[in-house]
């Protein structure tokens, strides 16, 4: 009788290292296969730097754009409004006396009376309107007396406070014309045309007479030789009462 013998399976060492050969015994047959490692979970690392970090290119950071600040145009503050005070009784009496003398043709006495009123009035800001009235009236006396320089001085003082005073522009322009300062005269009278329709006709008549004189003196571009004058706003009539 045949002897039956049992064959024990050989011991197989299995390594857990990746890439090692793994031996399996199936029905007494020995098969082998290469053990492959499980795919890594998460980003692979090379050394201490992950592949995700190595392939990511950081975006270029642009410099912050400063906000656009619109500049607010600076405007000059408006001068404070000064309440006008009525003329003191003594000054008012002198003014009325000067008006009476002027109407009666006594220009020298009228000029002296207006000067007394101005001296008594003083230089207070609240009396600017009254001062301009007296200066304008005295300028009319200077004009009648042929004192053009004094007329121009008083008119200029008026215009320094009341640039829209058409009578002051008219009297000063006429004084410049008499002194043959035709450029100054034309520029002053042009202000009258802008300001006061009631005086515009006389101003335009005088300006028409000055045009050929200025043209002969400066040629066809004579207007470029006129002096500059401040901007004025048209008004129905001047606010200053004069003799």
Residue pairs with C-beta under 8 A, 6 or more apart in sequence:
7 28
9 25
9 28
12 23
12 25
12 30
14 20
14 22
14 23
15 21
15 22
15 35
16 35
17 35
18 35
18 36
18 37
19 34
19 35
19 36
19 37
20 34
20 35
21 32
21 33
21 34
21 35
22 32
22 33
22 34
22 35
23 30
23 31
23 32
24 30
24 31
24 32
24 33
25 31
43 50
43 51
43 52
43 53
44 50
44 51
45 51
46 54
82 125
82 126
82 128
83 126
84 126
84 127
84 128
84 129
84 130
85 124
85 126
85 127
86 92
86 130
87 95
87 121
87 127
87 130
88 120
88 121
90 120
91 117
91 120
91 121
91 130
94 113
94 114
94 116
94 117
94 120
95 114
95 117
95 130
95 133
95 134
95 137
97 113
98 110
98 111
98 113
98 114
98 117
98 134
98 137
98 243
99 110
99 137
99 243
101 107
101 109
101 110
101 113
102 110
102 137
102 140
102 141
102 243
103 243
107 141
107 144
107 145
108 141
108 145
110 137
110 141
110 243
111 138
111 141
111 142
111 145
114 134
114 137
114 138
114 141
115 138
117 134
118 131
118 134
118 135
118 138
121 127
121 130
121 131
121 134
123 131
128 161
129 239
129 240
131 161
132 158
132 161
132 162
132 165
132 168
132 240
133 240
133 241
133 242
135 154
135 155
135 157
135 158
136 154
136 155
136 158
136 165
136 167
136 168
136 171
136 240
136 242
137 242
137 243
138 154
139 150
139 151
139 154
139 155
139 158
139 168
139 171
139 172
140 151
140 171
140 242
140 243
141 243
142 148
142 150
142 151
142 154
143 151
143 171
143 174
143 175
148 175
148 176
148 178
148 179
149 175
149 179
151 171
151 172
151 175
152 172
152 175
152 176
155 168
155 169
155 171
155 172
155 175
156 172
158 165
158 168
158 240
159 165
159 168
159 169
159 172
162 168
162 239
162 240
163 230
163 232
164 195
164 232
164 233
164 235
164 238
164 239
165 238
165 239
165 240
166 191
166 192
166 195
166 196
166 199
166 235
166 237
166 238
167 196
167 199
167 238
167 240
167 242
168 240
169 188
169 189
169 191
169 192
169 195
170 188
170 189
170 192
170 196
170 199
170 202
170 203
172 188
173 184
173 185
173 186
173 187
173 188
173 189
173 191
173 192
173 203
173 206
174 185
174 189
174 206
176 182
176 184
176 185
176 188
177 185
177 206
177 210
182 210
182 213
182 214
182 217
183 214
183 225
183 226
183 227
184 227
185 206
185 210
186 207
186 210
186 214
186 226
187 226
187 227
187 228
187 229
188 229
189 203
189 204
189 206
189 207
189 210
190 203
190 207
190 226
190 229
191 229
191 232
192 199
192 200
192 203
193 200
193 203
193 204
193 207
194 232
194 234
195 232
195 234
195 235
195 238
196 235
196 236
196 237
196 238
197 236
198 237
214 222
214 225
215 222
218 224
218 225
